[in-house]
Amino acid sequence: MPPPQKTRDLARSLFACEADASTTSLHTEPATVRVYERLRRQLGAPVGTDGFQALASRALALAKSESPQLDAVQITANGCLRGLGEVEPQTDADDDGEVGIILIAQLLGLFLTFLGEATTLRLIEDLRLQVDVRTESATTTEGTIASAADGLVMAAAFEDLLLEIDRLRSVSEHIEALADIHPGMEDGLVSVAGNIRSIATVLDIFTLIRSKAGGPQEEVPNLQTNPYMN
């Protein structure tokens, strides 16, 4: 006997919830197995392992009468689902997930009868909340990893800039030393050394500001039009 439309809709909503959760992580198991396992942990608590196994076996028998594709599927002694992985890949594209929905709907129908509608729906709602929390947690983790990666890239850029600043200061010092050796070129060499040292200072300030502010880097000040340049 097919499950009522309301029970099918409830099963579909659980599959949709699982599909949203699966976008944030990699899964190798069929969606039906993931939904079933969540229900086994959630609905098995009030009835125990034996009780859940008995209800799941009855649900599978009802589902098999509606969909012969489930003939190879079994319920193990501890209530786990076995053999569905070989069934779902063989379903037609038009029936994608329909076999699993039949089984889950039959299982939900038995629990609605056995535990009562209020208790069963409350347990399912708790299950939805758990999936939502896992999805948000996975999304937050991905954002944190991305932020950490961005931070490492930014830190490497600052290190490169600091190295170049040190080199510019070193070049400025060498040019000033040449001015002492070649007095006839002193004015020009001192001016060049001063300009290079000013460039190093501007870059130093820029690096300091960006390291504190974070975010996208702004343009480096135009060193040719900077009023503080000599």
LINHUHU-V654476 format. One line per field, one symbol per residue. ss: DSSP state (A for helix, B for strand, O for the rest). Layout:
ss=???
//
This chain:
ss=OOOOAAAAAAAAAAAAAAAAAAOOOOOOOOAAAAAAAAAAAAAAAAAAAAAAAAAAAAAAAAAAAAOAAAAAOBBOOOOOBBOOAAAAOOOOAAAOOAAAAAAAAAAAAAAAAAAOAAAAAAAAAAAAAAAAAAAAAAAAAAAAAAAAAAAAAAAAAAAAAAAAAAAAAAAAAAAAAAAAAOAAAAAAAAAAAAAAAAAAAAAAAAAAAAAAAOOOOOOOOOOOOOOOOO
//
